[in-house]
C-alpha cells in the first residue's frame, strides 16, 4: 500500500505490548518540542510568509534536489497539508 493509507495499515499491524498502536490517539494535539535554542512545532498558516521565504529562495535548494516553490499559493496548500 502506498501513502497515508499504507501508513495507517502498517500502524494497525504494529503492536506495542500486544496492543495496537493508534497514532491518532497518541497525537491528538501536535507536540511542541523545545530546547534552550530551538522550538519544533506544527507549521500553521501564521507561518506562511516565513515558509514562503525559504521555499522561494533558489540558494536554499541548490544542492538538495528539491525544486523551489515560487508561488505563495503553493506554499499555502503545503501548509494546509501539514
N, C-alpha and C positions, 0 to 999 in steps of 0.2 A: 504494500500500500504506500501511496505517496502523500506527502504534505501533512497537513494538520490531522486529517482523518487517520492516517497511518500512525502518527504520534499518539493519538487518543487510543487506538487499538493496542499499541505497544504498552502504554501506561496501564491499560486494563489487565494485560497479561503479567506485567511485572508485579512481584509481590515483595512485601516487607513484613517479615514475621508471620507469614501466612495470610496476610490481609492485602487486598488490592490497594494500589496507590491511586488516589484520586487527586490529580493536580488542581482541579477546580476548587476543591475544598481547602487545599493547602494554601493556595494563592488567591483567596477571595479579594484581598487587598494587595496591590503590588508592593513588594517590600522596598524599603528605603535602607540602603547600606551607607553608613557614614564612618569616616575616619577623621583624623585631625586635618587632612588636606584635601579630602575628596568626598563627594556625595554622589552616590549612584541611585537614581530614581527613574520612574517611568517618564518617558518623553510625552509631553502633552502639548496641546495647541498653543499654550502660552510660550512655548519654546520655538515656535515656528520660525521666527526671524533668525534666531541663533543657529538652528539646524540648517536653514537655507544657506546661511553664510558659509557654512562648512561644505555642504554638498555643491555649492555654486563655485567653489574655488578649485580650478584645474590643478593647481600645485598639490593639493591635498591627496588627489587620486593619481598622481603622475606615475607611481610605481606599484600600485596595488591591484590594477586590473579592473577596478570599478569605474563605470562611466559617471562623470559628474552630472548633476541634475541642475539645469539652468532655468527651470520654471518653478515658481513657488507653489503652484497648484499641485505639482508632482510631489513636492515635499509634504504638503498638506495631506494628501492621500496616504503617504507613507506613515505620517504620524497617526492618522486615524486607524491605520492597520496595526500599529503597536498596541 
